[in-house]
Amino acid sequence: MNTREILLTGLAGMAWIALAMPLDSRSEAADLVAINILAVPDASMRDRARELNEQLQQFQPQPFALDETHTPHISVLHRFVATKDLPKIVAAVEGVSARHRLAGAKLETAGLEHSAWGEAEVVSIKVEKTPELAALQADLVAALRPFAAPSGGPDAFVTSPGPPEIDAKTLEYVQTFEQKQTGERFEPHITAGEISRTAKDELPPFPHTTFSIETLAIYQLGNIGTARKELWRAAPAR
């Protein structure tokens, strides 16, 4: 049995158990999971995102730190899906990944962007959209549409004890991602944290940076679109 067969067998037999450990995100009755198919930037860009997260901490306490359970990433597609469908979803994403060969692709940053999130502003590193990224997203949307659940609740996410809890904005963002964040509306970015509306202009400009994509992966989501638990990662190119 090869590595892929072992992975799919394990997902088929214990999908909900794998999602529950070690970050307890779901009750035993829950049957949906909020997933993010994402591009993992290279180590240098992950470090830059963490540095920006630490810089934002100087302005106000952050709802998350970019640590081992909050991975810096570029979201490509969010979905609510049935836990039982995870093996089929992995197979579908593997097929798309094999066609697009994302690993090693060069991308460029384009400064910082801010978007309203409750009383604060989410700060992200803007990434220039390329035809390759757009084509990847379009194929993923088509491949995963048969598995889309119309909505989901907080049990579909990874949570940790205490705040922040899964808020209504997060639920709505995942539920409407295909309608509002794909195609011409796709704006690639790396979320770094939050800042108050009064302090956002105090951030220094983010330097133009060229970086590469390390791999494509599937993560279970946390609050504010954070990538909390890895479910699958594309094998290194040979």
N, C-alpha and C positions, 0 to 999 in steps of 0.2 A: 504494500500500500504506500503510495507516494505522499508527500507533504500535503498537497491539496486535498487528497481523499481523506486523510486523517483530520484535517481542519473541518471539512464539510460534515464528516461523520460526527465529530464532536459537537458542532453547532446544531445538527439535527437532533441529537439525543439530549443535549443539556443546554439549549439556548438560554432559557430563562434563568438557569442556575448561574451560568457564566456572567450574565448581566447583573446578577445580584451581589457578586463578590468582586473585590473587597469593599467597594463603595456601594452601600446599600441604597439603591435607587428605586426599588419597586416592592410592592406587596406581592405575596404569592399568587394573588388572584389577577394581577395585572397581566394583560396580554399584548400590549402595545409598547413600542420603544421609539423614541425620537432619535433619529440618526442624522449624521452630517457626513456626506461624502466630501472629503477635503483634500487639498494639496498641502503637504508638509514642506515648508521652506527649509533651506539648508541651515546648518548650525549657526553660521554668522548672522543670518537674518533672525533666527530665533533669539539669539543673544541681543540683538538690537531691539527686538520687541520687548524682551524682559527689561532692558535698560529703560525703555520708555515707560513701562509699567511701574518701575521703581521711581521714576521721575514724577509720575502722576501721584504716587503715594505722598509726595511732599506737599501736594496741594490739598488732598483730602484722603481719608481712608478709602481703599479700593474694595469693590465687591469681590474681587478675586486677585490672586497673584498668579503670574505665569510660571507655574511650577510643574512638578512631575505629573500632577493631575489636572492641569489646565494647559493644554498644548497650543503654542502659537501656530496659526494655520490660516489658510485661505479657504473659506467655505465655497463649495461648488454647488451643493444641493442639500437642502434639508427635507426630511420626510418623517411623518408618522407611519410606521409600518407594523405589521403583526410580527411578534417574536418568532412564531412558528415559520415565517417566511425568510428568516435570516439566511439559511443556507442557499436559497434560490437567489436572494439579493446579492450575496457574496459572489456567486457564480456569474450573475449578470454584470456586476461591477468589474470582475476579473476580465470578462470578455471585452468590455469597453476599454479598460486599462491596456490590454494587450494591443488594441488597435491604435491607441494614441501615444504610447510610450512617453509619458509625461516626465519621467525621471531625467534630470539633467537639463531640462528646458530653462532658458534664461528669461528672467522677468526684471522689470524696472519699477522702482517706487516713484511716486508722484506727489510727495508731500504728505501732510496730515489731512484728515477729514473728520468732521464732527456731525453727529446725528442725535436728535433729541431722543432721550430714553427716560421717561418719567420726569423728575425734577432736574436731572443732570444731562450731560452730553457724553455720548460714547465717543471715545477718541480712537481712530484707526489709522494705520499706515495705508495710504492709497496705493494700489498696484495697477499699473497700466494693463488694460485688457488686450490680449493678443488674439488673433484668429484661432490659434490652437486651443487656448483656454475656452473660447466661445464654442468651438466645435465639440470639445470634451463635454462641456455642460449640456449641450443639446443632445448628445448621445446618451448621457446619463439620465436626463429627463425622460427620454423615450423608453429607455431600458427599464426604469424603475416605476414608470407610471402604472403598470398593472398591479403593483404591490402597495400603492398609496392608500393609506387610511384617511378618511376625510377630516378627522380631528383626533385629539388625544388630550390627556390630562397630565397633571404633575407626576403621577406614578411612572410616566414614560421616560423620565429624566433621571440623571444622576443627581443626588443631593447629598449634602453633608450636614451634620448636626448644626443647628443655628442658622442665622441668615447668611446669604440671601436665599429666600425660598423661590420656587418657580413662580414667576409673576405672569399676569395676564398678557403683558406685552410679549414675553417669550413664547407663550402658547400661540398667540396670533401670528408671530413672526414665522414659526415653523409651519403652521397651517396654511399660510398664504405665500410661502416662499416661491413656489413655482409661478404664481401669478404676478408677484411683485419684484422678484429678485433674479429672474432668468431672462435670457434673450437680450433684447436691447436694454433692459433694466439691470443687467448683470454688471455690478461694479465691484471687482475683486478688491479685497482689503484684508488686513491683518488687525484684528481688534486688540487694543492694548490696555484699555481701562476706561475710566470715567473722569470727568472734570466738571466743575460747576460752570454755568453759563457766564458768570461774572469773571471767571479766571481763565477761560479758554484762550484768550488773546495773549496771555502771558507765556504760553509755551513757545520755546524757540523753534524755528523751522526745522523740519526733518530733512537731513541731507539726501540728495539723490543717490540711490544705491542700485547696483545691479547684483542680482542674486540668482540662485538656481533652485529648482524644485527637487527635493530629495525623493519623494514618493507620493503615491495616492493612497489614501486610507479611509476607513469607515470608523467613526467614533460615535459613542452615545453622547448626546448633548446634556449640558447643564444649563443653569440660568444665563441669560444675556448671550446666548449663542456660544458659550464656552464648550470646548472639546474636552470632555472629562474622561472617557474610558474607551480605550482602543478595542475595537471588535475585529478588525482585519487590516492588513497592510500589504500592499503589492510587493511581491518578491523582487529583489534587486535584478536589474537587467543583466543578461548574460552576454 
